[in-house]
Amino acid sequence: MKIIKKNQVEKVKNSHTCMVMEYPLRDTEINGAIAEILGRYPHEGWIMNMICKELVYVLSGKVDLAVLGKKVKLEEGDEAIIMPKEKFYWEGRCKLFIACTPAWCSSQYKEEV
């Protein structure tokens, strides 16, 4: 079993519209994070995970998730799965729990403007 306490969380500011609290499990198969979105992320263009599948649960707020040109509205209690190589962006004000498998790492992450 692995446990990460609240005081072990690593805060990362991806942009002025996205703050992420990463839980450093040090596990290559799965990891999780809390993301706070305040506007559009990324500011322009798209983001994409080349390898990771993302399971996203909306903890609070409302957000539009645009995937491959299709936009859906999500709110508290909703869940979505973003598959590898799907281009996407977020727009809204929300707090998300995100689990990735395999574990998310920056080397497999791409941004396109």
C-alpha positions in Angstrom: 0.0 0.0 0.0 1.1 3.6 -0.7 -0.2 6.6 1.1 0.3 10.3 0.3 -0.6 12.8 3.0 -1.9 16.2 2.2 1.3 17.8 3.4 3.3 15.8 0.8 1.4 17.2 -2.2 3.5 19.0 -4.9 1.9 22.2 -6.2 2.6 23.0 -9.8 1.3 26.1 -11.6 1.0 25.1 -15.2 -0.3 28.5 -16.3 -2.2 31.5 -14.9 -5.4 29.4 -15.4 -4.3 26.0 -14.1 -2.9 25.0 -10.7 -2.2 21.3 -10.1 -1.7 19.5 -6.8 0.2 16.3 -7.6 0.3 13.3 -5.3 3.8 11.8 -5.7 3.0 8.1 -5.5 6.2 7.2 -7.4 4.2 4.5 -9.2 4.7 4.0 -13.0 1.2 2.4 -13.5 -1.1 5.1 -12.1 -1.1 8.5 -10.4 -3.6 11.2 -9.4 -3.8 14.9 -9.0 -6.3 17.7 -8.2 -6.4 20.4 -10.9 -8.0 23.9 -10.5 -9.0 25.5 -13.8 -9.8 29.2 -13.8 -10.4 30.1 -17.4 -9.1 28.3 -20.5 -6.3 25.8 -20.3 -4.3 25.9 -22.3 -4.7 29.6 -23.0 -4.8 28.7 -26.7 -4.5 25.6 -28.8 -4.7 22.1 -27.4 -3.0 19.7 -25.1 -2.6 15.9 -25.6 -1.3 12.9 -23.7 0.6 10.6 -26.1 0.5 7.6 -23.7 -1.7 8.3 -20.7 -5.5 7.7 -20.4 -7.1 10.3 -18.1 -10.1 9.6 -15.9 -11.5 13.0 -14.8 -14.0 13.6 -12.0 -15.5 17.1 -11.5 -15.2 17.9 -7.7 -16.8 21.4 -8.0 -17.7 24.0 -10.5 -18.5 23.8 -14.2 -16.3 23.4 -17.2 -16.4 22.8 -20.9 -14.2 20.0 -22.1 -13.4 20.2 -25.8 -12.0 16.9 -27.3 -11.2 16.6 -31.0 -13.4 19.6 -31.8 -16.5 18.3 -29.8 -17.3 20.4 -26.7 -19.2 18.9 -23.7 -20.4 20.7 -20.5 -19.4 19.0 -17.3 -20.4 20.0 -13.7 -19.9 18.7 -10.2 -20.3 14.9 -10.1 -19.6 14.3 -13.8 -16.8 12.1 -15.0 -15.0 11.8 -18.4 -12.3 9.7 -19.9 -9.8 11.3 -22.2 -8.0 8.7 -24.4 -4.3 8.9 -25.4 -3.7 11.1 -28.5 -7.0 13.0 -28.1 -6.4 16.7 -28.4 -8.3 18.6 -25.8 -8.7 21.8 -23.7 -10.6 23.0 -20.6 -12.6 26.2 -20.3 -14.5 27.2 -17.1 -14.0 27.4 -13.4 -13.7 24.1 -11.6 -11.8 21.7 -9.4 -11.0 18.3 -11.0 -9.6 15.0 -9.7 -7.6 13.4 -12.4 -6.2 9.8 -12.4 -3.8 8.7 -15.2 -2.7 5.3 -16.4 0.1 4.8 -17.0 1.2 7.4 -14.5 1.4 10.9 -16.1 4.8 12.3 -16.9 5.7 15.5 -18.8 7.7 13.6 -21.5 4.5 12.1 -23.0 2.6 15.5 -22.8 2.3 17.8 -25.8 0.9 21.3 -26.3 -0.1 22.6 -29.7 -0.9 26.2 -30.5 
